[in-house]
Every structure is written in structure tokens, then in C-alpha cells.
Amino acid sequence: MSALLTLPAELRNQIYDLLFIETCPYTCAANNTSTSQSLADFGKPTNLDETTATPAQPLLLTCRQMHRETQLLHLQRTSFTVGGIYADPEAFARLCTANLSPPLAKQLRHITLVGRINRLRALNESWNGVPFGNPHLSLETLVLVPRRPAQYDRHYAEIADLDSAHTLSYTLSETLKNLHNIQRVVVRNEDDCFNAVVWKVIYRNLISRLLRWGGKLCSCRFREGDNWFEVLVDGRNADPEVYRDADTEFQRVIG
């Protein structure tokens, strides 16, 4: 019998709260690290010596009682990673059916989607305004890590990248127009996949498209960092010193 389980439930909850630290969606890597877990592996036995285990994940594998008491914290505070194939609602539904019941899916807060740009087109083509087309999801953060197309010819790298930039900015703008159940979308240029010029084109085109669509009436708010940018889906009450509306941000971007 674990001494931990002899403590009052209130004290155990305080200990769990300290152990399950919310992972930062800005820094979780595209490949699984100690701060990111593949959603496809959720519920499967894990080698605790592997770096893919989150710091508090061993608690879930200790015993049934501890698993029951810590499972929701694990779902709420872990940045889960899925591959581009799971951008498609049917594929994501199959993944959740195997590992997550609807009540558990509701507890997910952070998902990182890593995929080639052609895979990410499902965001606006088949999501129907909700993340992964799943009505049970209500995310705080969706992180998108775009990758180049599978057939990438370095002889025409600049042309291929610019074409990808327009496709990605179009996909993002069309998605953000009617997106629900997500508080913020973060797009990251992981491992400098795109050069600085192309990355600027992606961001500028996104702002431009949303500006033409809704102008100052657009509720999205923006901020840009080093190789990433963030969009508050409904940021009308956001701090104007930190987040800018489409009009202000476009003027800043074009200089």
C-alpha cells in the first residue's frame, strides 16, 4: 500500500497539481519529447525510461486508483501531438474511438498538429468550424507545425516554398473565419523549415486575407514571435499592448 494513498484526498490532489505542470504549447517540439506525448499512444503501456514519457506520466501507470485520480490532469495539461493524417475528421475520430471516450476528449486542452501542407488543407475543407471536426473538443491551444510537401525539389525550392506559402495562408485564413472551440492558434516554423522571407510571406498573406474578409470587424488578434505567430480566435478583449487587430498588424508587417 502506497503511503501516498493513505493521505486525505485533498492533500493528494494538491500533490498531483504540483506534479502535473502544464506544458508550454510554444516550446513543445514537433517530435515527441518530455513535454509532448503522441495522442496515438494515449492509453498504451509506456516504457518509463523513454523520453516520450511526460514527467508525471508514471503516476498513471502505478495502480488503478492513481490512474483514475490523475487521468484528467494528464489530459488537461499535456501538449499532445498528432500527425498530419489526423487532421482529417474521420481519421481523428478513429483515433479517439480507440483511445478516448467523448467525456475524456472534452478534457483535452492542447494539441499540436504536425503535417505537410497538403494534409493541413483538411482544416478548412472538412473540419466544419470545429477542431478536427470533433464536437467534443474545446481547446485552449492548437499548435500547427507545417511541413513541406513530400515531393520537394531543391532545384526549384524558392518556387515550391512560395507556392506552399500561399496555400498555407489561404488554408489558415479560411479556417479562422468560422473556427469555434479553440481559444488560440499558434503556427510554428519548426527547425527553420521555411526561410525567413517565405515565413514572412505566409504571415503577411494571412493578415491580408483576413483584413479583406472582415477588416476591423474581424475578432482575431495577432502577435508575432521568432519563427512563430499566434492568433487569438476571439481576441476582442485582449490586451492591445500585446495583441493587435488585423488592420494594425498589417500596417506593422508591411512597414
N, C-alpha and C positions, 0 to 999 in steps of 0.2 A: 504493500500500500504506500503510495507516494505521500510524503509529508505535505506536499502542496495541496493535495486533495482533502487534507484534514482541516485546512483553513476555511473560514467562512467564505461563502460565495462572493461577497462584496470585496474581500481582500484579493481573492483570486482574479476577479475582474480588473482590479487596479494593476495587478502584476501583468496580466495579459495586455492591458492597454499600453504599458510601458514597453513590452516586448514587440508588439506589432506596430512598428513605426511606419507611417505612410510613406511609400516610396515616391520619389520626385519624378513626375512624368517628363520633365525637361531633360533629365540626365540618364534615364534608363536606356540601355543600349539596344540596338536592333537585334543582336543575337542575345540569347538568354544569359544573364549574369545574376549576381546575388541580389539584384534589385528588380529582377524581371523574371516571370515564370510563364512558360508557354501554356495557354489556356487548353491546348490539346492534351496536355499532360495532367490536367487537374483531376484529382481523384485516383491517380495511378500511384503505385508504390514508387518511392523515390530513394535513390542512394544518397544518404545524408552526407556523404563525403564529397558529392559533386557540387560544383559551384553554382549549379542551377537552383539549388535549394535556397529559398529565402531565409533570412536569419532566424525567424521564429517558426519556420515550417516544421522542424522536428516535433513540435508540440502536437501537431495534428496527427502524427503517426505514433504517439506514445500509447494511448489507450482510447477506447470508445468514448469515455466520458470527456476526456480532454479534447478529443476531436470535435465532439458536439459543442463544447463550450467555446472553442476558438475558431471554428469554421467561418462564422460570419465576419469576424475581424479580418481573417485572412483574405476573404473575398473583397472586403471593402477597402483594404489598404495596400493591396498588391497591384503593381502595374503588370497586367497580363499581356502577353504578346501573342498575336496570331499572324499567320501568313496571308499573302495576298489572295489565295484561293478562297479564304473565308470571308472576303468582302462580299461574296455572293450570298444573299439571304438563305438560299436552300442549303448551301454548304455549312454556313454558320449554324443553321437550325439543326443539322445533323450532328454537329459538334456539341451543341448544347444538350441535345436529347441524350447523347451518350454520357455526358458528364454532369450536366446541371439541370435541375428541375426549374420551372418558372420562378418559384419563390427564391431560389438561390441565385438565379440570373439577375433578379432585381437588386441583389446586394453588390453587384459589380460596379465599380466606380471609375476605374482607369483601364483603358485598353489601348495598346499600341498595335497598329496595323502596318506591317511591313510588306510592300508588294511592288511589283513592276507597274508602271503607269497604266498599261492596258488592263491590269487586274483592278486598279483603283477606279476605273470607269463605272464599276458597279455602284459607287457611292451615289451618283445622280441618276443612273439608269434603272436601278431596281430596289434601292433602299426605301423609296416611297416616303421620304421625310423623317424616318426614324433610324437610329443606328443599327446597321446590319439587317434592317427590315424586321427587327425583333421588338415587338411592343412591350416586352417585359424589361428592356434595358432603359436605364436612366443614368447616364454617365456624367461624371464631373469633368473628365478629360478624355478626349480622343486624340491620340498622337498618331500622325501619319508620317511614315518614312518611305518616300517614293524611291524606286529604283529604276534604272534604265531598262529599256526593252531587252528581251533575251537576245535578239539578233542586233548586236551593236557593232557597227563597222567603224573602226577608229580612223579610217581614211576620210570619212565624212562625219566626224564626231561633232563638229560645231553645228552642222545642219541637223543632225539627228537630235542633238540636245535642244536646239531651238524649237524643233517640231514637238518634242516631248514637253517643253515648257508651255507651249500654247495649249496642248492637250490637257496638261495638269491644271493650269489656271482656269480653263473652261470648266473642267470637272469640279473643281473646288467651288467656283462661283455659283454654278448651277445647284450644287449640293447645299450651300449655305443659304440659298434663297428661301428654302422651306424646311430647314432642318429643325427637328424638335428633340427633346430629351437628351440634349448634350449642352453642358454649360460652356465649354471652351474646346476649340480645336487647335492643336499645336502641330505645325508641319516642320520637320527637321531634315536638314541636308546632312545625313549621316555619312561620316567618313569622306566628306567633300565629294560626294557622288557627282554633283554638278559644280562647274566652276562658278566663281563669284558673279560673273556677268550674266550667265544663264539663270542663276538663282535670283538675281535682281529682276530679271525679266518675268519670272514666274510670279513674284510678289507684286510687281507693278501691274501686270496684266490682271491679276486677281482683283486688286483695288479698283482698277479702271472699269472692269466689267460690273462690279457691284455698284460703282458710282453711277454708271449709265443705267443700271437697272432701277436703283432706288434713290440714289443721291443721298441727301442728308436725312431722308426718311428711313434709310437702312439702319436697322437696330444693331448691326455688327460693330464692334470696336476692335481696334488693331494695335499691336505693338510688335516691333521687330528686334531680334537679338542677333547674336553672332551665329550664322548658319541656321537660324530658326525664326519662325514668326508665329504669333499667337492671335487667334480670333475669338473674341467673346461673342457667342452666338446672339445673345441679347444683353448688350452692354450699356444700355441707356442710362443705368445708374452707376456706371463705372467711374473711377477717378479720372477726370480729364487730364490730369498731370501724367498719368501712366498710359492710358488707352485713348486713342484718337479715333474720331469718326472717319468715314470713307473720304469725305471732302478734304479734311485737314491732312490726313495721311497721304493722299495722292499728291497734294501740293508739296509735302515734305519729300516724297520719294522722287519726284521729277526735279526737285531743286528749284 
